[in-house]
Amino acid sequence: MVPLKLASWIGTLLVLIGLVSLLTGMIGQFSVSLEILASTTLIGGLILLTIGIMGNYLGRIFVQSRRRPLYVVSEIAGFKSQLNQHLQFEEHQRFG
């Protein structure tokens, strides 16, 4: 998950750099090559930010879809007969 967050942060940084460069280019007199560089930085930053957000989202879905238990029971106190009945019921359901 760390590389995905890093991609999001770098994308955000590139978007900010691109916006500042374009705004200063509009206010002052920039050459055409610097405006192209600023717009390329802005578009690349937006793409990287979008990939980071989507990757973060898909990573969280993947972690939740592993079907791991929410908790692990280390000890059962006083429920032996109910547990045995439950296990017998599950075996009967599986194997008929």
N, C-alpha and C positions, 0 to 999 in steps of 0.2 A: 504494500500500500504506500510505502514511502516514495518510490519512484513516481507513482501517479500524482501524489501531492506535490512533489518537486516539479513535475511537468505543469501542474496548475499554477504554481507560484512563478515559474519562469515565464509562462504564457501571460500571466497578469503583468509581470514586469515589462515584457516586450510590448504589450498593448499600451501601457502607460508611456513608455519611451516613444512609441510610434505616434501616439496622440500629441504628446508634447512637441515632438519634431514637426508634425503637420501643422499644429497651431502656430508655432514660431515661424514656420515657412509661410503661412498665410499672412501673418502680421508683417514680417520682414520680407526681404527679397532673397529667396533661396534659389539656387540653380535647379534646373530640371532634374539633374541626377540625384541631388539630395532629397527632393520631394519623392522621387521614385523609391529611393532607399527607405524613407520614412513610411511610405505607404506599404512597402513590402514588409517592413518590420511590424507594422500594425496588423496586416493580414496574417503573417506567420504567427504572431502572438495570439490572435483570435483562434487560429486553428489549433495551436498547442494548448490553449486554455480549454477549448471544447473537448479535445482528446483527453485531457486530464480529468475533466468533470465526468465525461462518459466512462472513462476507465475506472474512476472512483466508484461510480454507481454500479458498474458491472462487477467490480471486485467485491463490493458489499453483498450483492446478490449471490455471488459464488460462495462466499463464506457462509451465508445463511442457508444455502441449498445443500450443504454437506450432510445435513440431517444428523448433526451431532446432538446429543442430549443437552438440555439446558443446565442440568445439574447431575452429579453422580452421587448415588447413595452409598455411603461407606458402611453404614450399620443400620440394621432393622431391629427395633426393640418392641417386643410384645405382639407382633403381627405374623408370627410363623404360620398359624393355621390358615389365615386369610391369604398369605403369600402362596402357600402350597396349593390352595384351591384355585387361585388365579393362574398359576403355572400349569396345573392340570387342565384347566379350561383352555388355555392357549395351545397346549399340545393336542388336545382333542380337536380344536378348530383347524390346526395345521394338517394333522395326519388322519383325521376322520375317525 
